[in-house]
Amino acid sequence: MTAESPVRWTDPERQRLEEQVAATEIAWLTLEVDVETLRVEIDNFALIHHERLGPLYARLDELDALVAEARAARTGDPEDVRRAVDARRVVDELPDLDALFDSVRAAEAGATEGAEPTGGAESAEPPRRVRPGRDAQRLYRELARRAHPDLSTDAAEQQRRSAFIARVNEAYARGDAPALEALAEEWSTAPETAPAPEAADRGDWLRQRLAWLTARIGELAAEQVRLEATAMGSLLRMSPQDPDRLLEELAEELLGRAAARQDELTRLLGA
């Protein structure tokens, strides 16, 4: 058989391939949602982490510098002086994280200009929770299953689906279940472009689809590993079931450290 010859599919072969593709699509969609959920959680966690804990980290750095400076003033030791200079440099060279996160929010707001209105400036506000709720997760999974661009082989249809999924991702990042409900209703009459089960080219399409699904699962698995290895991903792994509680615990820990630094500074200045 030459490379150009069409593949002849027997009914049992076609059925096995149909089942393989169906099972692999379930695995792909599950991993797709898991990775997107992780990405949303990490992005949201970074924003909330900065807003809630950023001032505490900044206060700790300032207290570290004040303690080092007070100790150097007392001892006059060159090493203590060096440590004081280094500690003050850390404070002076801190990046403007507020400007950074404001630019992120502005970019997110700009990306939604062509979408349905979502309340103006409110769309740029940080999420109230790290993890989208269960309803949002369920709706996102269903929309990904029905409307993902790679479920179509037609270029124009893929473009239409990509624009739609971008709106879905935006709503999911906000944890906006009502918006996802509206998008699900909008897609309820979406056309399917895969070859019909009885079409002559169905078998070839299934084979290509299986190859793509297998490759995509590998890419998603690698992306999941990469996300989990980031600084925010590593923090999330400390409390995967309740990341919001983790933020509260980190805040309590930082407050305790700040209080200890303040006591040390008071002792040094009093002495």
C-alpha positions in Angstrom: 0.0 0.0 0.0 1.5 3.4 -1.0 1.4 6.5 1.2 -1.3 7.9 -1.0 -3.6 4.9 -0.9 -6.7 5.3 1.3 -6.8 3.1 4.4 -9.5 0.5 4.3 -11.2 0.2 7.6 -13.2 -2.9 8.6 -16.2 -2.4 10.9 -14.4 -4.0 14.0 -11.3 -1.9 13.4 -13.5 1.3 13.1 -15.4 0.4 16.3 -12.2 -0.2 18.3 -10.8 3.1 17.0 -14.0 4.9 17.9 -13.8 3.5 21.5 -10.1 4.4 21.7 -10.7 8.0 20.6 -13.7 8.4 23.0 -11.7 7.1 26.0 -8.7 9.3 25.1 -10.8 12.3 24.7 -12.2 11.8 28.2 -8.6 11.6 29.5 -7.6 14.7 27.5 -10.6 16.8 28.7 -10.0 15.8 32.3 -6.4 16.8 32.1 -7.2 20.0 30.2 -9.6 21.1 32.9 -7.2 20.1 35.6 -4.3 22.1 34.1 -6.5 25.1 33.4 -7.8 25.0 36.9 -4.3 24.9 38.3 -3.3 27.8 36.1 -6.3 29.9 37.3 -5.6 28.9 40.9 -1.9 29.9 40.6 -2.7 33.3 38.9 -5.4 34.0 41.5 -3.2 32.9 44.4 -0.4 35.2 43.2 -2.7 38.2 43.1 -4.3 37.5 46.5 -1.0 36.5 48.0 0.4 39.9 47.0 -2.6 41.9 48.2 -2.9 40.2 51.6 0.7 39.4 52.3 2.7 41.9 50.3 2.4 44.7 53.0 3.5 42.2 55.7 6.6 41.1 53.7 7.5 44.7 53.1 7.1 45.5 56.8 9.3 42.5 57.7 12.0 43.7 55.3 11.8 47.2 56.8 12.1 45.8 60.3 15.0 43.6 59.3 16.8 46.8 58.0 16.0 48.7 61.2 17.2 45.9 63.4 20.4 45.6 61.5 21.0 49.3 61.6 20.3 49.5 65.3 22.7 46.6 65.9 25.4 48.2 63.8 25.0 51.5 65.6 25.5 49.8 68.9 28.5 47.6 68.0 30.3 49.5 65.3 31.4 46.1 64.0 32.2 46.3 60.3 30.4 43.0 59.6 27.3 44.4 61.4 27.6 47.6 59.3 27.8 45.5 56.1 24.7 43.5 57.1 22.8 46.8 57.8 23.8 48.2 54.4 22.7 45.0 52.7 19.4 44.9 54.5 18.6 48.5 53.6 19.5 47.8 50.0 17.0 45.0 49.9 14.3 47.5 51.0 15.4 50.2 48.6 15.6 47.8 45.6 12.2 46.1 46.1 10.3 46.1 42.8 7.1 48.1 42.6 4.8 45.0 42.9 1.7 47.2 42.9 2.5 48.6 39.5 3.3 45.1 38.3 0.0 43.6 39.4 -1.9 46.7 38.2 -0.4 46.2 34.7 -1.5 42.5 34.8 -5.1 43.5 35.7 -5.0 46.2 33.0 -3.9 43.6 30.4 -6.7 41.2 31.5 -9.3 44.0 31.3 -8.0 45.0 27.8 -8.3 41.4 26.6 -12.0 41.4 27.4 -12.9 44.5 25.4 -14.4 42.5 22.6 -16.4 40.2 24.9 -19.8 40.6 26.5 -19.8 43.4 29.2 -19.0 42.1 32.6 -19.5 45.2 34.8 -16.8 47.6 33.7 -14.1 48.2 36.2 -15.3 45.4 38.3 -13.8 42.9 35.9 -10.3 44.1 36.8 -10.8 43.4 40.5 -8.9 40.5 42.0 -10.8 37.3 42.6 -12.4 36.8 46.0 -11.2 33.2 46.3 -8.3 31.3 44.8 -10.3 28.4 43.4 -13.4 28.7 41.2 -16.5 27.1 42.8 -17.8 23.6 41.9 -20.5 25.0 39.6 -18.0 27.0 37.7 -15.7 23.9 37.4 -18.6 21.7 36.2 -19.7 24.3 33.6 -16.2 24.9 32.4 -15.6 21.1 32.0 -18.8 20.8 30.0 -18.0 23.8 27.7 -14.5 22.5 27.1 -16.0 19.2 26.1 -18.4 20.7 23.7 -16.7 23.8 22.3 -12.9 23.2 22.4 -11.4 24.4 19.0 -9.6 21.1 18.5 -12.9 19.3 18.4 -13.3 20.7 14.8 -11.3 20.1 11.7 -12.5 23.2 9.9 -10.2 26.2 10.1 -13.1 28.8 10.2 -14.9 26.8 12.9 -11.7 26.4 14.9 -11.3 30.2 14.9 -14.9 30.7 16.0 -14.4 28.2 18.8 -11.2 29.8 19.9 -12.9 33.1 20.3 -15.7 31.5 22.3 -13.3 29.5 24.5 -11.4 32.7 25.3 -14.6 34.1 26.7 -15.1 30.8 28.6 -11.6 31.0 30.1 -12.2 34.6 31.2 -15.4 33.8 33.0 -13.8 30.7 34.6 -10.8 32.8 35.8 -13.3 35.0 37.6 -15.2 32.0 38.9 -18.3 33.5 37.3 -20.8 30.6 37.2 -23.7 32.7 35.9 -21.6 33.9 33.0 -20.6 30.3 32.3 -24.3 29.3 32.4 -25.1 32.0 29.8 -22.2 30.8 27.6 -23.4 27.2 27.8 -26.9 28.3 26.7 -25.3 30.3 23.8 -23.4 27.2 22.6 -26.4 24.9 22.9 -27.0 24.9 19.1 -23.3 24.8 18.1 -22.7 22.8 14.9 -20.4 19.8 14.9 -17.8 19.5 12.1 -16.3 16.1 12.6 -17.0 13.6 9.8 -20.2 11.7 10.3 -19.9 8.1 11.7 -20.8 6.6 8.3 -18.5 9.0 6.3 -15.7 7.3 4.2 -13.0 9.5 5.8 -14.2 8.8 9.4 -11.5 6.2 10.0 -8.7 8.4 8.9 -10.0 11.3 11.0 -10.2 9.0 14.0 -6.6 7.9 13.5 -5.4 11.5 13.2 -7.5 12.5 16.2 -6.0 9.8 18.4 -2.5 10.8 17.5 -3.3 14.5 18.3 -5.0 13.5 21.6 -2.0 11.4 22.7 0.4 14.2 21.9 -1.8 16.8 23.6 -2.0 14.7 26.8 1.8 14.6 26.9 2.0 18.4 26.5 -0.5 19.0 29.2 1.3 16.7 31.6 4.5 18.6 31.1 2.7 21.9 31.6 1.2 20.6 34.8 4.6 19.6 36.1 6.0 23.1 35.2 3.1 24.9 36.9 3.5 22.8 40.1 7.2 23.6 40.2 6.6 27.4 40.2 6.9 29.4 43.5 3.1 29.8 43.7 2.5 26.2 42.6 4.8 25.0 45.4 3.0 27.0 47.9 -0.4 25.7 46.7 0.8 22.1 47.2 1.2 22.9 50.9 -2.6 23.1 51.2 -4.3 21.8 48.0 -7.7 21.4 49.5 -8.0 24.8 51.1 -5.6 27.4 49.6 -7.5 30.3 51.1 -6.9 28.9 54.5 -3.2 28.7 53.6 -3.1 32.4 53.0 -4.6 33.0 56.4 -1.9 30.8 58.0 0.9 32.5 56.2 -0.5 35.9 57.3 -0.5 34.7 60.9 3.0 33.5 60.6 4.2 36.8 59.1 2.5 38.8 61.8 4.2 36.7 64.4 7.6 37.3 62.8 6.9 41.0 62.5 6.0 41.2 66.2 9.3 39.4 67.1 11.3 41.8 65.0 9.6 44.7 66.6 10.4 43.4 70.0 14.0 43.0 69.0 14.2 46.5 67.6 12.7 47.9 70.9 15.3 46.1 72.9 18.2 47.3 70.8 16.9 50.9 70.9 16.3 50.8 74.6 19.7 49.4 75.3 
